[in-house]
Amino acid sequence: MIPLPILRRRLSPSALASEVRRVLEKLQRRASGIEHRVVTLEPEGKVRGRVLFSYVIDPFLIPEGQPMPYSHTHFWESWTMARTYVDLGYRVDAMSWKNQGWMPTETYDIFIDVRLNMQRLAPAMPPSTVKILHADTAHFTYHNPAQERRRQDLQRRRGVSLANDKTLPENAAVEHADLVTLLGNKFTQSTYAFAGKPMFRIPISVPFEYPDINDKDFSTVRRRFLWFGSSGLVHKGLDLVLEAFAGLGNDYHLTVRGPVHREKDFERAYCRELYQTPNIHTHGWIDVSGAEFLELARETCGLVYPSCSEGGGGSVLTCMHAGIIPLINHEVSVDMDAARNVELKDCTVEGIRKAVVELASRPATELAEMSQKARDFARRRHTKEVFAASYRRFAEELVSGRWRQRPAREQAYEV
């Protein structure tokens, strides 16, 4: 029996329309065979060499005039990475990282993959091919156990077992690679350090930048917080955040923005907190390009995001761009500074509750300063322009061979 609050949500016009769009997009994608296609990008002038690029292929199949998707940073980043090599004179064969059947018939100078094709294809390539793992998550030997610990903690607290929706497939990609590029910070680096490969850090991008919100009244919004994330709700700590705010009382408000309805077992387990708790306001996904997101930022003090493992923390950085103060833990893989964020050293219900109350009790002037510093950091470090320039410097070092002069070390090189 579906609880009535959940049934009402699922039958609302907006929820039905969203689900219809999602199903149609999924069917269209399957019919197009997108994950089995290979797209060749040709450079102008003389061809310098060939690159096999295994990441997200969608951006290379967008009809002319249609905008780039921005629901995830990997769409634009994948396109930018491949175009960088084209601009350097390389012919690029782009394929989906999920394409597990295609075998190359050409010899490649460079091979780039994010996960599964490295182990499969690298052994068939000549020693001269430079093989690069682009790490957009923590290594699976950290990621999967961390997620399982969260799931077991939930079992003990609530007496319910929920599915793992963010499990990474086991692979030996880093062992087969010659070097690594990664989007995260020292946390993500540490999970790959065992392989002893040179690592290069490329700052993750965000889809949009926002104007300053100068009329934000922190004395009014100091007790208003946000959880904003995609799938993998237990992995990303929504269960902990809901329990924390359910025990804080009506003076503290939490807005939940994410695809909660897609994880039906989670939605059932937390029906009371999600839909029947006065200080918790649950909505679906939000368009980060629109005025609604800016209005949400204007009415929000902080983002509470205790994820157990990330490869760059894109949703956190999007909120920082809008001046929302992050309450995050080390594993979110976003560089921290007490002047612009709160570090969640204790990712328990009580630990999160204490951190929220402590931040809300600070003077409004201090909150405004933290908000501005969070925004300044994101603008300085995490934009499309920074990503493109950083990746271009890496690619130039790669094709020149200078990367070979750098010794393998545990810390990633900044480029």
N, C-alpha and C positions, 0 to 999 in steps of 0.2 A: 504494500500500500504506500503510495507516494504521499508524503506529508503535504497538507493543504498549502502552506506557504511556498513550497517548492513548485507545486502544481500551478499555482497562480503565476509564478515567475515564468515557467516554461510556456504557458499559454498566452502570455502577454504579446501584443502585436510586434513589439520590437524584438523580443526573444525569438519568436517564430520566424520573423523576417531574417534575422541574423543566422539562424540555423539553416534556413533554406539557401541563403547565399553560400554558406560554408559547404553544404552538401553539393551544390551545383559546381562550385569551384573545384572541389575534390574530384567529382566525376569528370569535369572538363580536363583537369590535369591528367587523370588516368587515361582518358581517351586520346590525349595528345602524345602519350608515351614520352613525356618530357625527360624522365629520368633515364631513358635509354638512348637519348640523342647525343651527338657530338657536334659542336659548332666550331668552325674554323674562322679565326680572326686574322686578317691579312694586314701586314704593315705596308706603309707607303715606301716605295723605293726598294733597294736591295735587301733581301732577307738575310739577317745576321745569324739566325739559328731557329730552333723549334722548342716550344714549351708545351708540355702536357699539364693541363690545369684541371684539377679535380676538386671542385667545391660546389657552389650553388650555380646551376646553369640558367635558372629563370631569367636573370637580367639580360642574357644574350638572345632571348627569344621574344622580347617585348616588341610588339608592333610599333612602328614609327609613330611618334606623337603621343603614345601612351606613357603615363608617368611610372617611375620606378617605385615598386612597393617599399613601404617604410615600416612595416610591422616588425621587422627585425633588421639589425644593422648589417647582417651578412649579405643582403641583396646588393646594396650599393658598394660594400667593401669588396665583394667578389668581382664585380664589374670593374672597379678601380684597379684592383691587383692585376687582372688580366690585361687591361688597357695599358698599364704601365709597361709591360713587356712588349706590347705592340708598338708603343711609342719608342721603345729602345731598339726596334727593328726586328723583333721576333715574330714568327708565325705561331699563333697560340691555338691549340686544340683544347676546347673547353668541354668538360663533361660533368655530370652529377657525381658527387662523392658516393651516392647510393647505387650507381651503376656497377653492378658486380659481374657483368657478363662480357663487356667490351674488352678486346685485347688490341693493343697498338700494333700497327704494321710499319711504323716509322721509327727512326732513331731520334731520341730527344736529347737536347743539351741540358734541359732543366725539367724536373718533375715536381709538382706541388700537389699536396693532398692534405685533407683535414683529418682523415681517420682510417677508413677501411681499405682504400685502394693502394696505400703505400705498401703494406705487407704483401698484397696480392701481386702487384706489378713491379715493384723494385727489383726482385730477383731476376726478372727477365730483361732488365736494362743493362747496358754496358757500364763498366766502372767509371767512364767519363761523364755519365749523366749525374748532375748534382741533384740530390733528392732532398726536398724540403718538407717537413711537417709544419703545417700552419695550425697551431694549437689554439682552438677557440673554446676549450673547456679545460678544467683540471684533468690530470691523468686518471684513467678509469679506476686504478688501484686506490686512489684517494676518494674520488667522486662516489663510486658505488657503495663502499663501506660507510661513508659519511651519511649517505641517504638511508641506508639500512638502519643505522643507529637512530636516526630521527624517527623512522617508522616504528622501531621497537620502543622508543620512549613514548610514542603516542599510544601504543598498545598498553603500556603500563598505566598511563594517565587516564585513558578513556575506555579501555577494555574493548577496542575495536582494531581490526587489522585492515589497513588500506593498501591499495596497489601502489607499486613503485612505477611512476610514470616518466621518470627521467634517467633510467638506467642506461649506461653507456655500454656498447658491445666491447668485449675484450679484444685487444689487438696488439700487435707488435710494431706499430707505426714508428714510434720514436727510435726503436732499435734498428730499423731499416733505413732511417733518414740519416743524411749527412749533417744537417743542422735544423734548427727550429726557429720559426717566428711565432710569437705569442702575443695575445691581446691583453692578458692580465698583468698583475704586478708580481711582487716577490712571492706571494702565496702560490700563484699558478706556476711560477718558475720552479719552486721547490718540489713540486710534484713530478717534474720531469728531470730533475737534477741527477737522478740515479744513472741515467744513460750517458752522462758525460759528453753531451753534444754541445757545440756552440749554440747559444740562444740569442735572439734579437727581439727586443720588445717594440711592438708597433702599437701605439695608443689607440684603443678602440674609438670609433667615431660615434656620433649621435645623429639622429635623423634631422633635427631642427635646432636652431638657436632662437632665443626669445628676447624680447625687449625687457628692460628693467621694469619691475613692478614696484613703483615708488609709493603707491598709496596703500601698501599692506600694513595693517595695524596689528603688530605682534601682541599688544596688550589684550586684543580681542581674540586672536586666533591661536594663542599660545597652547591651548589644550586641544587643538584639532590636528589630527594625524592621518597619515595615508599608508596603506599597503598597496603597492602597484607592481604587478608581475604577470608573467604568462603561465604556461602549464607547469605542473610539478609543484602543487600547492604545499605539500608537506615538506618537500625538498627546500622550498623557499620560505618556510617558516610561517605560513599563514595560520596554521593551527595554533602555534604558540602566541601569535599576535592577537588572535581572536580571544583566546582564554585570558590573556593579560588584560585586554580592554573590558571584557565582560565582568572582571572583578574590580574595575576602577571606579565605577559609578557614572552617573549621567553628566558630570562636569567634563569628562574626557570623551572626545568623539573620535571614532575611527571610520574612515571611508575606505572601502575595499573596491579596488578597480582591477579586474582580471576575469578570465574565462572560467569562473567558478562552476558554471552549469555543465561544463564539459567533463568534470570529474565528479560523477554522480555519487560515488560512494563517499567522497569527502563532503559533498553538499548535504547528504543525508545525516552524516555523523555530526555535522556542525550546523544543522538547520536552525536550532534555537539561537546560536550566536549570530549567524548570518542574517536571519530574517525576523527574529523576535526579540532582539536585545535593543532597547531604545537608543543607546549611544553608539551603535554600530550600523553603518549605512552601506549596504552592499549593492553594487552596480556591475554592469558588464565592462567590457573593454572600452577604453576611451581613446579617441583620435588625438594623438599628441600634436597634430598640426593645427588643431582648431581652437577657437575662442573658449570652448568649454574647458580645455586643459589649463589655459591661462587663468580662467576664473577659479578652477580648483586650486591652482598654485597660490592664488591670492588669498584663499580661505584656509590654507594649510600651513602649519608650522613645520612639521617634520615628517619624513618618510621612515617607517619602521620596517626593516628588511633583513631579517636574520637568516639568510640562505646558508646552507651547509657547504656549498661548493659552487664557485662560479669561475668563468674564464674571462671576466672583464667588467661585469656589473653594469650593463647597458641601461637598464631601467633606472638604476640609482643615479647614473650620470645625467640622464634625461631630466630627472627631477632636480638635480643640482643646477642644471642650466636654467631652470625656472625659479631658482632661489629657495627650494625646499631643503631644509637641513636634514642630512641623512643620519639615522641611528643604525649603524651597521657593524658587523663583526668582520674579523680578519679574513674569513673565507669568501667574502663577497668580492675580493680582489680589486678593490678601489683604494688608491692611496689615501691614507687617513692623516688628519691633523686636527688636534683638539680645538683649533681656532675655527674650524669649519664643519666639524661633525662630532657626533658622540660615538665612541667605540663601545659596542656591546660585548663586554668581556664575559658575561654570564648569559648565555642564550637559553635561559629557562623562563618559564612564565613569570616567576617573581623577579628575575633579573631584568627582563624587558619592562615590567611594570615600574620598577624602581628607576630605570633609565628615562622612561617617559615622564614620570613625575618630576625628576630632577631637572630635565631640560625645561619643562613647562614652568618651573619655579624661577628660572633665571630672569633678570631684568629685560624688559622689551628692547632696550638699546643693545644689549649683548646679543639677543636673538637676531636683531636686524643686522648686526655686524657679521655674525656667523653665516647668515643667509647670503650676504654680499660676497663673502669670501668663498663660499661654496660655488656661487655663480662664477666668480672670477677664475677659480681653479678650473672649472669645467670648460670655460671659454678659452683658457690658455692652453689646456692640455688635451681636450677631447672634442675635436671638431672634425668635419670632413677634410678641411684644409690641412690640419695637422696630420691626419691619417695619411692623406695622399702624399704629402711631402716626406713623411717618415718612410713610407713604403718605397717611394722613389729612391731615397738615399740607400735603403737596403738593397733594392734591385741593382743599382749601379755598383755597389760594393760586390754584389754577387757576380754579375757578368764580367767585372774586371778581374775577379779572382782574389781581391783583397781580403775577402772573408777568411781565406785559408791561413792568413797570417795571424789571425786571432786565436789564441788558445782556448780550448774548451774550459768553461768555468761555471760555477753554480749560479752566478748572477748574470742576468741577461744584459747584453750590450744595448745601450740606447742609441738609436739611429735617427 
